[in-house]
């Protein structure tokens, strides 16, 4: 009997992020507490840039964006938020998006699977993803629930389950 397997990846649905960003732009434009503050949020290359006339306003715009991401089913772990910096008369906050599993995180996940997972499960690192394989599908389900229970600093998705 062939091994069953699945992949652990960390991918971002850019369309959903864009939809959340557009909803945030609309809400910031219509809300009374943002009127006249110069508050805005937009794409800046691959990152997202928040501008406002105060540090608190920039944080409030970011909170609205986070709320929209959650409503769209995206994890807040994809955000790499910097500190607001004063640029002229406005504060700018650059928010990066984290995608892919770096080597350190992959090794950490692999160690969790080895130490706490079922005996017959193997995890191998393949670039920015991990392939987990086992003879029994039940063991793979156990690994998925084990990783969902862990508080890792990256958003994980489980794909190619076969």
Beta strands, then each sheet from edge to edge (+ up, - down):
strand 1: 4-9
strand 2: 40-44
strand 3: 47-52
strand 4: 79-81
strand 5: 85-87
strand 6: 90-97
strand 7: 122-126
strand 8: 129-134
strand 9: 157-159
sheet 1: 7+ 8- 1+ 9-
sheet 2: 2+ 3- 6+ 4-
sheet 3: 2+ 3- 6+ 5-
end
